[in-house]
């Protein structure tokens, strides 16, 4: 059974940093693309950053240069390093795993990030 567990969220001041983690279990890293998504209050879910099974990355324009996605296949964990945080980054952040071949995806339960002074 696949399980994704996010951690690392919290309250931070504008300009600060946070590192989110997504611990995956029950899946083989080479067979899954991964990604971070977020949903702010009253807004739609949006892609933040994705990383393929081979390590290629993609970012939303709003986070380019500030956020870095990475994954450690040895411990089956994905990360999102978030720097220079802004109030508009406030959202619930979710990790997602998508199979490289089949139409199967899994989501974590989310972790809250709040950026405020």
Secondary structure, DSSP 8 states (H G I E B T S, - for coil): --EEEEE--EEE-TT--EEEEEEEESS-GGGEEEEEEEE-TTS--EEEEEE-TT--EEE-TTTTTTEEEEEETTTTEEEEEE-S--GGG-EEEEEEEEESSSS-EEE---EEEEE--
